[in-house]
């Protein structure tokens, strides 16, 4: 599966020729200044929650590309009010079959407020089930026992997990999460963007290796095959 990283928690995957973009926060991220946000392609945009560092570019990209935006009910309504009609609302526990595969919305323990101060609904994680492989994007979350349910829904090829601590899981909790979800390949996100979430990358990869797992940290703008 082709995986492109755009900084912070923003990434895209290509499945069955469809570009699926997650949590677009590019033009407001100084570390992603080399990325031309207007060059980003998307057939689908999936949003985990309403914080600006996850949806700041969602409206502009959705309007430019016509992508279908998948999000919780409250963000779906907010997008509609802001001129984005092509949306699909979901909520915790539900699933839906799209052109590229099945999306299941799962628990994330976090908060969710929209940039204008309005209520952002429940934060979500997502399990993506597809012919190209299955993966879990936890969104911003703390470690939760609900993660132990995920292997009953899908055998994962990889997981995309926050590792920056302070607002989300740290390295140790992300490793525990990988145990819970029975997945040994993790792409780390939500780290180094702000002073609150700085990490030692070498120490993080060493910790994962010691636990018998691999931590992938692609550079911003890099595309890898997973």
Backbone bond lengths (Angstrom), bond angles and torsions (degrees), N, CA, C in turn:
res aa  C-N    CA-C-N  psi(-1)  N-CA   C-N-CA  omega(-1)  CA-C   N-CA-C  phi
1 X - - - 1.446 - - 1.530 109.14 -
2 X 1.323 117.19 135.39 1.458 122.23 178.43 1.522 109.90 -81.90
3 X 1.337 115.22 125.65 1.462 122.20 -176.25 1.523 108.51 -124.90
4 X 1.326 117.39 120.40 1.467 122.42 178.83 1.518 109.46 -114.05
5 X 1.342 115.75 132.13 1.462 120.77 -177.13 1.526 109.75 -107.99
6 X 1.331 116.19 130.02 1.459 122.18 -177.66 1.527 113.12 -115.93
7 X 1.328 116.83 14.54 1.457 120.72 177.30 1.521 113.28 98.54
8 X 1.343 114.83 155.08 1.462 123.55 -178.78 1.530 109.24 53.71
9 X 1.345 118.62 -116.48 1.471 120.79 178.17 1.514 111.59 -112.87
10 X 1.318 117.19 17.89 1.468 121.14 -177.01 1.523 110.59 -95.13
11 X 1.320 115.52 126.26 1.457 121.21 177.39 1.523 109.18 -153.45
12 X 1.304 115.70 165.10 1.459 119.36 174.11 1.516 109.47 -134.85
13 X 1.311 115.50 152.31 1.464 122.08 172.74 1.524 107.84 -126.53
14 X 1.313 115.31 154.53 1.460 121.01 177.11 1.519 108.11 -114.70
15 X 1.324 115.91 120.86 1.465 122.16 -179.16 1.531 108.38 -133.64
16 X 1.313 116.35 124.29 1.471 122.06 179.30 1.527 110.80 53.63
17 X 1.333 115.94 38.50 1.458 121.52 177.98 1.513 114.80 78.67
18 X 1.338 117.92 0.63 1.462 121.70 -179.77 1.529 110.26 -100.73
19 X 1.326 115.54 135.50 1.460 121.68 177.05 1.526 108.50 -92.61
20 X 1.332 115.82 120.00 1.471 120.79 -179.80 1.517 107.26 -113.86
21 X 1.324 116.32 115.61 1.459 123.67 -176.28 1.524 109.78 -103.86
22 X 1.326 116.42 133.26 1.462 122.04 -178.61 1.535 110.73 -112.34
23 X 1.317 115.59 134.09 1.469 124.53 168.91 1.531 113.91 44.34
24 X 1.345 117.56 65.33 1.467 120.13 -175.32 1.538 114.38 -71.10
25 X 1.321 114.40 113.37 1.467 123.88 175.60 1.520 105.30 -140.52
26 X 1.330 116.05 90.46 1.455 121.46 -171.15 1.529 111.19 -125.04
27 X 1.330 116.89 -58.35 1.464 120.06 -174.17 1.524 112.96 -67.33
28 X 1.331 117.73 -18.89 1.464 121.61 179.11 1.532 112.16 -99.90
29 X 1.326 116.87 3.54 1.462 122.63 -178.91 1.527 108.50 -104.13
30 X 1.318 116.79 109.94 1.466 120.39 -178.45 1.528 112.36 -57.72
31 X 1.323 116.84 -32.33 1.464 120.36 -178.70 1.527 111.97 -70.34
32 X 1.327 116.83 -17.49 1.464 121.50 -179.79 1.524 111.91 -105.90
33 X 1.323 117.05 24.11 1.468 121.04 -175.04 1.524 112.87 -63.06
34 X 1.330 117.60 -22.46 1.467 120.71 179.71 1.532 112.16 -79.35
35 X 1.321 117.07 -9.71 1.471 121.28 -179.49 1.523 109.52 -88.77
36 X 1.324 116.96 126.88 1.460 122.19 174.15 1.525 107.95 -84.94
37 X 1.331 115.93 104.90 1.461 119.14 -175.72 1.521 111.88 -60.73
38 X 1.333 116.89 -27.47 1.464 120.28 -179.51 1.523 113.08 -75.56
39 X 1.329 116.23 -6.60 1.463 119.75 176.98 1.522 112.03 -95.94
40 X 1.331 116.79 -7.13 1.462 120.71 -177.63 1.528 109.95 -71.13
41 X 1.327 115.37 126.25 1.465 120.90 177.81 1.526 109.53 -96.16
42 X 1.324 115.91 146.36 1.465 119.61 178.37 1.525 110.04 -157.25
43 X 1.318 115.13 129.81 1.464 121.37 168.42 1.524 110.33 -96.55
44 X 1.342 115.05 -29.53 1.464 122.51 176.41 1.525 107.95 -135.95
45 X 1.325 115.47 146.98 1.465 122.36 171.33 1.514 106.84 -125.18
46 X 1.328 116.81 126.97 1.464 120.85 179.98 1.521 108.47 -115.33
47 X 1.333 116.39 125.90 1.464 122.61 -175.00 1.521 110.43 -114.23
48 X 1.333 116.10 127.80 1.464 119.97 -177.48 1.519 112.68 -82.74
49 X 1.329 117.55 -33.75 1.468 120.93 179.09 1.521 109.40 -166.56
50 X 1.330 116.57 -178.41 1.457 120.79 -167.24 1.507 117.34 -92.44
51 X 1.318 119.57 -2.27 1.464 119.85 -177.56 1.526 111.15 -63.33
52 X 1.329 114.94 145.87 1.461 120.64 -174.56 1.519 113.00 -58.36
53 X 1.347 117.11 -32.22 1.462 118.64 -178.88 1.527 112.49 -77.31
54 X 1.350 116.05 13.67 1.462 121.23 175.20 1.527 112.33 -131.60
55 X 1.324 117.15 -16.55 1.479 117.62 -177.34 1.533 113.29 -134.01
56 X 1.331 118.04 10.94 1.468 120.24 -173.43 1.528 113.43 -56.57
57 X 1.330 117.47 -34.71 1.467 120.54 -178.75 1.526 112.64 -103.69
58 X 1.314 117.61 7.61 1.468 120.20 -174.44 1.524 112.21 -63.37
59 X 1.315 117.59 -46.09 1.467 120.25 -176.69 1.522 110.90 -64.27
60 X 1.333 117.40 -47.58 1.465 119.88 -176.68 1.527 111.33 -65.20
61 X 1.336 117.22 -41.60 1.464 119.34 179.96 1.527 110.80 -68.76
62 X 1.334 116.89 -41.25 1.466 120.38 179.66 1.527 111.36 -62.24
63 X 1.330 116.78 -41.96 1.469 119.88 179.69 1.523 111.20 -67.49
64 X 1.323 117.45 -38.82 1.467 120.77 -177.94 1.521 112.09 -71.76
65 X 1.334 116.61 -40.65 1.468 120.42 -174.08 1.520 114.38 -94.99
66 X 1.343 116.80 -21.29 1.461 119.94 -173.56 1.510 113.13 75.55
67 X 1.336 117.35 13.66 1.461 121.99 -178.38 1.527 111.49 -59.69
68 X 1.329 115.15 148.07 1.462 120.42 172.28 1.524 107.98 -80.51
69 X 1.334 116.61 129.22 1.460 121.32 -177.88 1.525 109.88 -102.49
70 X 1.333 115.56 124.41 1.462 122.69 179.68 1.519 107.79 -104.49
71 X 1.327 116.69 124.59 1.461 121.02 -176.67 1.522 109.06 -161.60
72 X 1.324 116.26 175.80 1.460 118.69 176.99 1.532 110.40 -69.56
73 X 1.323 116.10 172.32 1.475 120.93 -173.25 1.521 112.19 -59.95
74 X 1.318 116.92 -43.66 1.466 120.14 -175.43 1.526 111.58 -67.30
75 X 1.332 117.41 -40.02 1.462 119.81 177.59 1.527 110.14 -69.55
76 X 1.316 117.29 -38.23 1.470 121.97 174.74 1.530 110.32 -55.16
77 X 1.326 118.03 -47.29 1.467 120.76 179.20 1.523 111.56 -65.18
78 X 1.340 116.65 -41.06 1.463 121.84 179.50 1.527 110.58 -62.73
79 X 1.326 117.01 -41.39 1.463 120.60 178.14 1.525 110.90 -64.76
80 X 1.330 116.91 -42.98 1.463 120.23 178.02 1.521 111.31 -58.40
81 X 1.333 116.14 -41.79 1.468 120.32 179.60 1.523 112.08 -68.34
82 X 1.331 116.18 -21.63 1.458 120.94 -178.94 1.528 112.45 -103.50
83 X 1.309 116.48 24.03 1.452 121.16 170.68 1.506 116.50 85.37
84 X 1.342 116.87 18.78 1.468 120.77 176.65 1.527 107.67 -115.18
85 X 1.338 118.37 96.84 1.468 120.58 -175.16 1.524 114.22 -85.23
86 X 1.341 118.34 -21.60 1.457 121.29 -173.16 1.527 110.12 -87.81
87 X 1.331 115.66 80.26 1.463 121.30 -175.96 1.522 110.88 -128.28
88 X 1.318 115.07 158.31 1.466 121.38 174.16 1.523 107.88 -132.52
89 X 1.351 118.06 111.38 1.463 120.55 -179.31 1.523 112.36 -80.36
90 X 1.336 115.33 143.36 1.466 121.46 175.21 1.517 108.58 -137.22
91 X 1.320 115.94 172.81 1.454 120.02 172.53 1.525 108.57 -153.34
92 X 1.324 115.28 170.06 1.464 122.39 -171.28 1.529 112.10 -52.51
93 X 1.332 115.60 126.97 1.462 121.69 176.67 1.507 114.86 94.93
94 X 1.331 116.88 -16.57 1.456 119.90 -178.01 1.519 112.30 -84.59
95 X 1.335 115.45 162.03 1.460 120.22 175.58 1.522 109.11 -141.81
96 X 1.340 114.64 159.80 1.455 120.17 179.94 1.517 108.92 -151.11
97 X 1.340 115.92 144.19 1.461 120.82 178.08 1.524 109.36 -95.64
98 X 1.325 115.89 119.27 1.459 122.84 176.13 1.528 109.04 -106.15
99 X 1.318 117.49 -178.56 1.465 121.42 -177.87 1.528 112.65 -59.96
100 X 1.327 116.60 -33.62 1.466 121.00 -174.12 1.522 113.16 -92.31
101 X 1.338 117.35 -16.38 1.455 120.89 -177.64 1.523 111.17 154.63
102 X 1.318 115.15 -166.26 1.466 121.58 -176.83 1.523 110.39 -99.96
103 X 1.326 115.51 136.81 1.459 122.31 175.17 1.524 108.09 -113.85
104 X 1.328 115.93 124.22 1.468 121.09 174.61 1.518 108.12 -113.02
105 X 1.316 116.07 127.21 1.464 121.81 178.73 1.525 109.24 -87.47
106 X 1.327 116.38 128.90 1.462 120.68 -175.79 1.529 110.70 -128.23
107 X 1.318 114.64 171.50 1.459 122.13 -174.65 1.535 111.87 -64.70
108 X 1.326 116.13 136.75 1.462 122.73 166.36 1.522 106.91 -132.50
109 X 1.321 116.50 135.29 1.464 121.15 179.48 1.527 109.07 -98.89
110 X 1.322 115.45 101.08 1.459 121.29 -175.08 1.529 106.93 -162.48
111 X 1.319 117.18 -163.35 1.457 121.91 172.29 1.521 108.37 -121.72
112 X 1.334 117.43 173.26 1.464 118.78 -177.21 1.522 109.96 -159.97
113 X 1.335 115.24 101.02 1.454 120.88 174.03 1.509 108.32 -122.97
114 X 1.322 117.76 144.58 1.456 121.80 -178.18 1.527 111.49 -84.47
115 X 1.333 117.68 160.12 1.467 120.56 -175.68 1.523 115.11 -56.27
116 X 1.340 117.62 -27.72 1.465 119.80 179.52 1.524 112.40 -87.81
117 X 1.330 116.93 6.04 1.457 120.98 178.58 1.511 114.69 91.76
118 X 1.305 118.08 -4.43 1.462 120.76 -179.71 1.524 110.81 -78.92
119 X 1.323 115.04 166.40 1.462 121.95 -175.91 1.521 110.90 -68.05
120 X 1.331 116.90 131.36 1.454 120.85 -176.17 1.509 114.82 -100.40
121 X 1.337 118.08 6.23 1.461 119.96 178.85 1.517 112.83 73.14
122 X 1.330 116.11 -172.26 1.461 120.83 -179.93 1.525 111.22 -73.69
123 X 1.340 117.95 135.12 1.462 119.23 171.06 1.520 109.27 -67.34
124 X 1.325 116.11 154.40 1.461 121.11 -177.34 1.521 111.35 -132.38
125 X 1.329 115.71 153.70 1.449 123.29 160.92 1.519 106.41 -111.09
126 X 1.334 116.57 171.13 1.463 119.65 -176.88 1.519 110.92 -140.49
127 X 1.326 115.85 136.46 1.449 122.36 168.75 1.527 106.96 -105.40
128 X 1.336 116.19 122.15 1.455 121.84 -179.69 1.533 107.80 -104.28
129 X 1.326 116.31 122.74 1.457 122.68 -178.92 1.528 107.40 -115.30
130 X 1.345 116.19 117.56 1.460 119.22 -175.30 1.513 111.00 -147.98
131 X 1.338 116.07 166.55 1.455 121.68 177.46 1.523 111.25 -64.54
132 X 1.332 117.10 -26.07 1.464 121.60 -178.65 1.521 112.36 -81.51
133 X 1.327 117.44 -10.73 1.457 122.65 -177.61 1.514 111.00 135.06
134 X 1.314 116.01 161.14 1.463 122.13 -179.16 1.521 110.05 -109.18
135 X 1.331 116.13 141.74 1.456 119.03 175.03 1.521 110.93 -147.90
136 X 1.312 114.14 162.52 1.469 123.18 -178.84 1.518 108.34 -119.50
137 X 1.329 116.34 125.84 1.458 121.78 169.40 1.513 106.44 -110.66
138 X 1.327 116.90 114.83 1.463 120.22 -172.60 1.517 113.35 -77.78
139 X 1.361 117.65 -15.82 1.452 118.95 -168.01 1.518 109.18 64.92
140 X 1.312 116.95 -170.25 1.466 120.75 175.55 1.520 108.53 -75.08
141 X 1.310 116.42 122.89 1.464 118.73 -177.76 1.517 111.30 -160.89
142 X 1.296 114.67 155.56 1.444 121.22 164.97 1.521 108.58 -87.90
143 X 1.322 115.87 169.28 1.463 120.45 176.52 1.527 109.19 -66.24
144 X 1.317 116.23 135.10 1.459 120.48 -179.53 1.518 110.38 -141.59
145 X 1.310 116.74 145.64 1.461 121.02 179.61 1.528 112.34 -65.21
146 X 1.329 117.19 -18.97 1.471 120.19 177.40 1.525 111.16 -60.03
147 X 1.331 117.07 -25.25 1.469 120.23 -179.97 1.522 112.06 -60.54
148 X 1.339 117.09 -23.82 1.459 120.28 -179.57 1.530 112.67 -67.28
149 X 1.332 117.32 -15.42 1.462 121.28 178.15 1.527 112.24 -77.66
150 X 1.315 117.82 -22.45 1.460 121.12 -169.85 1.530 113.25 -59.61
151 X 1.348 120.79 -41.62 1.473 118.82 178.26 1.527 114.22 -61.41
152 X 1.332 117.11 -19.69 1.467 118.93 177.34 1.523 111.74 -76.07
153 X 1.329 117.03 -16.30 1.463 121.36 179.63 1.523 112.53 -100.09
154 X 1.342 116.86 -30.40 1.457 118.79 -177.00 1.524 110.73 -161.91
155 X 1.322 115.62 144.26 1.457 121.14 169.87 1.520 107.08 -87.49
156 X 1.321 116.80 116.80 1.459 121.62 -170.38 1.524 112.36 -87.71
157 X 1.334 114.68 140.48 1.461 121.13 171.11 1.529 110.27 -85.31
158 X 1.338 115.93 -39.75 1.460 120.37 176.21 1.518 109.26 -155.23
159 X 1.342 115.51 169.62 1.467 121.77 177.25 1.517 108.89 -134.82
160 X 1.320 116.17 148.23 1.462 123.08 176.31 1.524 106.85 -112.35
161 X 1.342 115.41 112.10 1.465 120.77 -171.31 1.519 111.88 -129.02
162 X 1.343 117.57 143.47 1.465 119.87 173.07 1.524 110.51 -72.12
163 X 1.337 116.19 143.91 1.464 120.28 -177.11 1.526 112.38 -132.22
164 X 1.335 118.09 6.75 1.453 120.97 -169.76 1.513 117.16 -85.03
165 X 1.341 117.82 -7.83 1.468 121.33 -179.81 1.539 110.91 67.54
166 X 1.295 117.28 -174.17 1.474 127.35 178.85 1.537 113.21 65.58
167 X 1.350 118.42 -59.60 1.461 122.31 178.55 1.529 111.87 -99.90
168 X 1.341 116.95 -17.60 1.462 121.93 -171.78 1.528 109.24 -144.00
169 X 1.315 116.04 -165.63 1.461 120.96 174.53 1.526 111.08 -60.72
170 X 1.341 115.24 150.31 1.461 120.47 170.02 1.528 108.53 -96.44
171 X 1.328 117.22 -170.79 1.459 121.15 -178.56 1.529 111.03 -60.25
172 X 1.335 116.55 -49.14 1.463 120.30 -176.93 1.527 111.54 -60.85
173 X 1.332 116.93 -42.95 1.464 119.57 179.99 1.526 111.68 -69.97
174 X 1.330 117.22 -32.81 1.467 119.78 177.08 1.525 110.47 -66.64
175 X 1.339 116.66 -37.00 1.462 120.03 175.83 1.525 110.17 -65.52
176 X 1.331 116.87 -41.83 1.464 120.26 176.37 1.530 110.44 -62.56
177 X 1.324 116.78 -40.80 1.463 120.80 176.46 1.521 110.33 -58.89
178 X 1.344 117.50 -43.94 1.459 121.00 179.48 1.528 110.77 -59.55
179 X 1.340 116.70 -35.89 1.471 120.27 174.00 1.527 110.40 -63.70
180 X 1.327 116.31 -48.54 1.463 121.26 -178.34 1.528 111.74 -56.89
181 X 1.338 116.60 -40.76 1.467 120.34 -173.59 1.529 112.11 -93.82
182 X 1.346 116.33 2.96 1.472 122.47 177.44 1.524 111.76 56.56
183 X 1.334 115.22 50.81 1.460 120.67 -177.66 1.523 109.25 -137.56
184 X 1.321 116.51 126.61 1.462 120.82 -176.06 1.523 114.39 -101.84
185 X 1.329 117.78 -1.12 1.463 120.49 177.47 1.520 109.34 -116.94
186 X 1.335 116.32 118.45 1.462 121.89 -175.41 1.523 109.91 -124.49
187 X 1.325 115.97 134.45 1.462 121.77 168.65 1.528 106.48 -99.56
188 X 1.313 116.64 121.65 1.459 120.81 -178.50 1.518 112.15 -85.74
189 X 1.336 116.16 136.34 1.465 121.86 176.73 1.534 108.71 -137.72
190 X 1.338 115.04 178.16 1.466 122.29 177.21 1.535 111.63 57.87
191 X 1.333 114.67 54.10 1.464 120.22 177.76 1.537 108.92 -147.56
192 X 1.326 116.25 150.71 1.472 124.97 173.89 1.530 115.86 69.82
193 X 1.327 119.19 -7.67 1.464 120.35 -178.42 1.513 111.83 -67.71
194 X 1.314 116.96 -40.17 1.458 123.35 -178.84 1.526 109.06 -125.04
195 X 1.325 115.06 164.52 1.460 119.51 179.08 1.512 113.71 -60.45
196 X 1.326 117.37 -29.42 1.469 121.03 -178.33 1.525 112.81 -67.77
197 X 1.336 118.29 -20.71 1.459 120.09 -170.42 1.530 112.31 -125.60
198 X 1.316 117.02 32.37 1.466 121.38 176.88 1.529 109.89 -73.18
199 X 1.329 116.22 139.65 1.463 120.27 178.14 1.532 110.06 -133.59
200 X 1.313 115.59 165.50 1.459 123.26 170.95 1.530 106.09 -93.57
201 X 1.318 117.74 105.69 1.459 121.56 -173.32 1.527 112.29 -63.47
202 X 1.316 117.31 -41.71 1.466 120.20 -179.65 1.524 111.09 -64.41
203 X 1.334 116.09 -41.80 1.464 120.03 178.69 1.531 110.36 -65.05
204 X 1.332 116.67 -37.65 1.466 120.45 179.46 1.519 110.84 -64.04
205 X 1.328 116.97 -46.58 1.462 119.93 179.95 1.526 111.75 -66.03
206 X 1.329 116.05 -35.17 1.460 120.15 177.30 1.521 111.52 -65.08
207 X 1.338 116.23 -40.08 1.466 120.69 179.20 1.525 110.99 -63.69
208 X 1.321 116.58 -42.64 1.465 120.08 177.54 1.527 110.68 -64.24
209 X 1.334 116.60 -43.13 1.457 120.32 -179.86 1.522 111.14 -61.74
210 X 1.336 116.09 -40.74 1.471 120.28 179.04 1.522 111.54 -63.94
211 X 1.338 116.37 -26.98 1.464 121.52 178.72 1.524 112.06 -88.72
212 X 1.343 116.77 5.28 1.454 120.21 179.53 1.512 114.10 78.83
213 X 1.345 116.26 25.03 1.456 121.19 -177.72 1.525 109.94 -129.70
214 X 1.318 116.55 163.93 1.460 120.30 177.21 1.520 110.00 -114.43
215 X 1.334 116.00 136.68 1.459 122.96 177.48 1.521 108.26 -112.69
216 X 1.316 116.58 114.67 1.458 122.43 178.25 1.520 109.28 -94.06
217 X 1.332 116.23 129.62 1.459 121.85 178.84 1.530 108.66 -127.40
218 X 1.344 117.31 75.79 1.454 119.16 -179.88 1.524 111.47 -63.82
219 X 1.323 116.12 149.37 1.459 120.74 177.62 1.540 109.75 -72.99
220 X 1.312 115.77 155.97 1.465 120.05 177.84 1.534 109.12 -63.34
221 X 1.317 115.93 126.67 1.446 121.71 -177.23 1.517 113.77 93.55
222 X 1.338 116.96 -5.55 1.452 120.86 -177.69 1.534 111.45 -86.87
223 X 1.326 115.41 142.96 1.465 122.02 173.56 1.522 108.59 -114.67
224 X 1.333 116.43 129.85 1.453 121.29 -179.88 1.530 109.04 -126.13
225 X 1.315 114.99 162.35 1.458 121.16 172.71 1.529 107.67 -101.47
226 X 1.302 116.50 128.07 1.464 121.13 178.37 1.526 108.97 -115.09
